[in-house]
Amino acid sequence: MPIQTNFHYNQIREQANVQRLAIGQTDLLGSLRPFIGKNHTRTWSGPGFNMIWRPHKNTGPADPNTKDFFLELDVTKETLSFTDITGPEGIANRGFLQSDIALGGIAYQQEVSDVTRVPNKALHFEPGVWLNVPNTVDPDEDPTVVRMGSIPHGTTINAQGKGLISPTGKPLFTPASITPFTIGSPDDGVTGLVQFDEGKPPIATNFPARTPISELVGVTDAHFQDPSKILSDVANAQNILSTQVYLITTNVAAPNVPQSPNPGVPHEGGGIDNIAFLVGKGGRPNANAAQLTATFWVEEVQAADGSTFLQLQYIQRVLLNFNGLSWPHISLATMVVTAET
């Protein structure tokens, strides 16, 4: 059930200490506006894909998987709902080193389920908030967007970045490597890679430590090796007129590499935190989520009859640390508007 609330911020403001333009002349949601349009709520739904290398602890002689991992692959359906919580004067952030700022905010709720298993398997639930943060002078930062989310497995994220208009009008998809690498190696798709047979095509070859091909309807070897191709296959067959792009990461200090692009702003803050079970003890994690990067695209698409519709695509890549390696966890979807109020 998507978020249903009429809550919005309506705080008492010290008008002389507010750094912003006149109310009514500035859209406090800024570049986040395409997520929700002029509505109070908007829901997007559509198909997707999920892949995760997850830990596996052998349960005994009857367990056919003798590996210490399992590569789970899921054909999914996703619902992503947004609710505008900005209110008439925004979300007040009180300043000490500079004047107060007003943020625009959209609450979101994400639900992801596998669609090939019977019964369907619920995979992911995530509530959170997207924020539009105006430029500031202390710290000296350009406008940024922020996604703050809570994942019930025991992880919270604060992913920051920027919203921009695609200069070509089209989305740009970069390859997403699924190959694990040594913890601490640069995430460049080259350094410190550790290959496993389960991570190599063909996916028609069944392994006890990998989801069987019977549960992967429509997924090809090319999709398996680079899940971003699932998105580009859709977009390349369409006439996309314009695209709003959102680049976010939990690690603003990370190098800018194709695998995990750093948006370049802001220069401070952000991060990812995990419960004790995930972090483990003495540098021996069970499955510590170390970093998240994601790109979202809101696209205006022209249909064959000349009409247009909105489409939301995204790809997200999380690094899970266990057993000395950083293991990619990639999720993505292509969605259209299914409800708005």
C-alpha positions in Angstrom: 0.0 0.0 0.0 1.6 3.3 -1.0 2.0 6.1 1.5 -1.3 7.8 2.1 -1.0 11.0 4.1 -2.1 14.6 4.0 0.9 15.6 6.2 2.9 18.6 5.0 5.3 20.9 6.7 3.9 24.2 8.0 6.5 25.6 10.4 6.9 28.9 12.1 9.6 30.8 10.3 11.8 33.7 11.1 11.4 35.5 7.8 14.4 37.7 8.2 16.6 34.7 8.5 15.5 32.7 5.5 17.8 32.5 2.5 15.3 31.9 -0.5 13.3 33.8 -3.0 9.8 35.0 -2.4 7.2 32.2 -1.7 5.3 31.5 -4.9 8.2 32.5 -7.1 10.4 29.5 -6.3 9.6 25.8 -6.7 11.0 24.3 -3.6 11.0 20.9 -5.2 13.3 22.1 -7.9 14.6 19.4 -10.1 12.6 16.8 -8.2 9.4 18.1 -9.7 9.2 15.5 -12.5 8.9 12.7 -10.0 5.5 13.9 -8.9 4.4 16.7 -11.4 1.9 19.1 -10.0 0.2 16.4 -8.0 0.0 15.6 -4.3 0.7 12.0 -5.0 2.0 10.0 -7.9 2.6 6.2 -8.3 4.9 4.6 -10.9 4.8 0.9 -11.6 6.5 -1.5 -14.0 8.9 -4.4 -14.6 12.4 -4.7 -13.4 15.4 -6.9 -12.5 17.4 -7.7 -9.3 20.7 -9.5 -8.9 22.5 -10.0 -5.6 25.5 -12.0 -4.5 24.4 -12.9 -0.9 26.1 -15.0 1.8 25.2 -18.7 2.1 26.0 -20.8 5.1 25.9 -24.5 4.2 23.3 -26.3 6.3 24.7 -29.8 6.0 25.0 -32.8 3.6 21.5 -32.3 2.2 22.4 -28.7 1.0 23.5 -28.9 -2.6 25.2 -25.5 -2.5 28.7 -26.0 -1.1 29.7 -22.3 -1.9 29.7 -19.6 0.7 27.6 -17.4 -1.5 24.4 -17.6 -3.7 23.9 -15.5 -6.8 20.2 -14.6 -6.7 18.6 -13.3 -9.9 15.0 -12.1 -10.0 12.6 -10.8 -12.7 10.6 -8.3 -10.8 7.7 -5.9 -10.7 8.0 -2.6 -8.8 5.8 0.1 -7.4 7.3 3.5 -6.4 4.9 6.0 -4.9 5.6 9.7 -4.1 3.8 12.1 -1.8 4.6 15.9 -1.6 5.3 16.9 2.0 6.9 20.3 1.3 4.1 22.5 2.5 3.6 26.2 1.8 7.0 27.4 3.1 9.2 24.3 2.8 11.0 22.2 5.3 13.0 24.6 7.6 16.6 23.9 8.3 18.0 26.3 10.8 21.4 27.7 10.1 24.2 28.7 12.5 27.0 29.6 10.0 24.6 31.1 7.5 20.9 31.9 7.1 18.2 29.3 7.3 17.3 27.3 4.2 14.0 25.8 3.1 14.0 22.3 1.6 11.5 20.7 -0.7 10.6 17.1 0.2 8.8 14.1 -1.3 8.1 11.0 0.8 8.5 7.8 -1.2 7.6 4.1 -0.7 9.2 1.4 -2.8 8.0 -2.2 -3.1 9.6 -4.9 -5.2 8.5 -8.4 -5.8 9.7 -11.4 -7.9 7.1 -12.3 -10.6 8.3 -15.7 -11.8 8.1 -17.7 -8.7 4.8 -19.2 -7.4 3.8 -17.7 -5.1 5.5 -14.4 -5.9 8.3 -13.5 -3.5 8.4 -10.1 -1.8 12.0 -8.8 -2.1 12.3 -5.2 -1.0 10.4 -2.6 0.9 11.8 0.9 1.4 10.2 4.1 2.8 12.1 7.3 2.7 12.3 10.9 1.5 13.8 12.8 -1.4 15.0 16.3 -0.7 15.8 19.3 -2.9 18.5 21.3 -1.2 19.2 24.9 -2.4 22.7 26.3 -2.9 24.5 27.3 0.3 27.4 29.5 1.2 28.6 27.7 4.3 29.3 25.1 3.2 29.8 26.4 -0.3 27.7 23.9 -2.3 25.6 24.0 -5.5 22.0 22.8 -5.3 21.8 19.1 -4.6 19.2 16.3 -4.4 19.2 13.8 -1.5 17.6 10.4 -1.1 17.2 9.1 2.5 15.9 5.6 2.9 15.4 2.8 5.4 15.8 -0.8 4.4 14.3 -3.4 6.8 17.3 -5.7 6.4 19.1 -3.2 8.7 20.5 -0.5 6.5 19.8 3.2 6.2 21.1 5.4 3.4 21.8 9.1 2.8 22.6 9.4 -0.9 23.4 12.8 -2.3 24.0 14.2 -5.8 22.5 16.4 -8.4 19.6 16.6 -10.8 20.2 17.8 -14.3 18.6 17.8 -17.8 20.2 15.4 -20.2 22.0 17.5 -22.8 21.0 15.1 -25.6 17.5 14.6 -24.4 18.2 10.9 -24.0 19.2 8.7 -21.1 22.9 7.5 -21.0 23.4 4.0 -19.7 26.9 2.9 -18.6 27.8 -0.8 -18.1 27.2 -2.2 -14.7 29.7 -4.9 -13.7 28.4 -7.9 -11.6 31.9 -9.2 -10.8 33.0 -9.1 -7.1 36.4 -7.6 -6.3 38.7 -7.4 -3.3 37.5 -5.0 -0.6 39.4 -1.7 -0.9 40.1 -2.1 -4.6 38.8 0.8 -6.8 35.4 0.0 -8.2 36.6 0.4 -11.8 35.5 -2.9 -13.2 39.1 -4.0 -13.7 41.1 -3.9 -10.5 41.0 -6.8 -7.9 38.3 -8.7 -9.7 37.5 -12.2 -8.4 35.7 -14.4 -11.0 33.3 -17.2 -10.1 31.7 -19.6 -12.6 28.3 -18.5 -11.3 29.0 -15.0 -12.6 29.8 -16.1 -16.1 27.4 -16.9 -19.0 25.6 -18.9 -20.2 22.9 -18.5 -17.6 21.3 -21.7 -19.1 24.0 -23.6 -17.1 22.5 -24.4 -13.8 24.5 -24.1 -10.6 23.4 -24.9 -7.0 24.7 -21.4 -6.1 22.8 -19.6 -8.8 19.1 -19.0 -9.6 18.0 -21.5 -12.3 17.2 -20.3 -15.8 13.6 -21.5 -15.4 13.0 -18.5 -13.1 14.6 -15.9 -15.5 12.0 -15.4 -18.2 13.2 -12.9 -20.8 16.7 -12.4 -19.3 19.5 -13.0 -21.8 23.2 -13.6 -21.3 23.9 -10.0 -22.4 21.5 -8.8 -19.6 23.2 -11.1 -17.1 26.7 -9.7 -17.8 25.5 -6.1 -17.9 22.0 -5.5 -16.4 21.9 -1.9 -17.7 21.1 -3.4 -21.1 17.7 -4.3 -19.8 17.0 -0.5 -19.6 18.7 0.4 -22.8 16.8 -2.3 -24.7 13.6 -0.4 -23.7 14.9 3.1 -24.3 16.5 2.3 -27.7 13.2 1.2 -29.1 11.5 4.4 -28.1 11.4 8.1 -29.2 12.4 9.8 -26.0 11.9 13.6 -26.3 13.5 14.8 -23.0 15.1 13.3 -19.9 15.6 14.6 -16.4 18.6 12.8 -14.7 19.4 12.2 -11.0 22.9 11.0 -10.0 23.3 10.1 -6.3 25.8 8.3 -4.1 26.3 7.6 -0.4 30.1 8.2 -0.8 30.8 11.7 -2.0 34.5 11.2 -1.6 34.7 8.1 -3.9 36.6 8.4 -7.2 34.5 9.1 -10.2 34.5 5.8 -12.1 32.0 4.4 -14.6 31.0 1.6 -12.2 30.1 4.0 -9.4 29.8 7.6 -10.8 30.4 10.4 -8.3 28.1 13.3 -9.1 30.7 15.8 -7.9 28.4 17.5 -5.4 28.0 18.0 -2.6 31.5 17.7 -1.0 30.4 16.8 2.5 27.9 14.5 4.3 26.0 11.4 3.1 26.7 7.9 4.1 25.3 4.4 4.8 24.8 2.7 8.1 24.1 -0.9 9.1 22.9 -2.9 12.1 25.4 -4.9 14.2 24.6 -8.2 12.5 25.5 -6.9 9.1 28.7 -5.1 10.2 29.9 -8.1 12.2 32.9 -8.0 14.5 36.6 -7.5 14.0 36.3 -6.6 10.3 34.4 -9.8 9.6 31.0 -8.7 8.3 28.0 -10.9 7.6 26.9 -8.6 4.8 27.8 -5.0 5.3 26.3 -2.6 2.8 29.3 -0.4 2.1 28.3 2.0 -0.7 25.3 2.8 -2.9 25.2 4.6 -6.2 22.1 5.1 -8.4 20.9 6.9 -11.5 17.3 7.8 -12.1 15.8 9.1 -15.4 12.4 10.6 -15.8 11.7 10.6 -19.6 9.0 12.1 -21.8 8.3 9.5 -24.5 6.4 9.9 -27.7 4.2 7.0 -28.7 3.5 5.8 -32.2 0.3 7.8 -32.4 2.0 11.0 -31.5 0.8 11.2 -27.9 3.4 11.4 -25.1 3.7 9.7 -21.7 6.2 9.8 -18.8 8.6 6.9 -18.0 10.8 6.5 -15.0 13.9 4.3 -15.3 16.6 3.7 -12.7 19.6 1.5 -11.9 21.1 1.1 -8.5 24.3 -0.6 -7.5 25.1 -1.5 -3.9 28.4 -3.0 -2.7 27.9 -5.7 0.0 31.1 -6.6 1.9 31.6 -10.2 3.2 34.4 -12.8 3.0 37.0 -10.3 1.9 35.1 -9.2 -1.2 32.8 -6.4 -2.3 29.9 -8.1 -4.0 27.7 -6.0 -6.4 23.9 -5.9 -5.8 22.1 -4.4 -8.8 18.5 -3.5 -9.1 16.6 -1.6 -11.9 13.2 -1.0 -13.3 11.2 0.8 -16.1 8.0 2.3 -14.8 5.1 4.4 -16.0 2.6 6.5 -14.1 -0.3 4.3 -12.8 -2.0 6.7 -10.4 -2.0 10.3 -9.3 -4.1 12.6 -7.1 
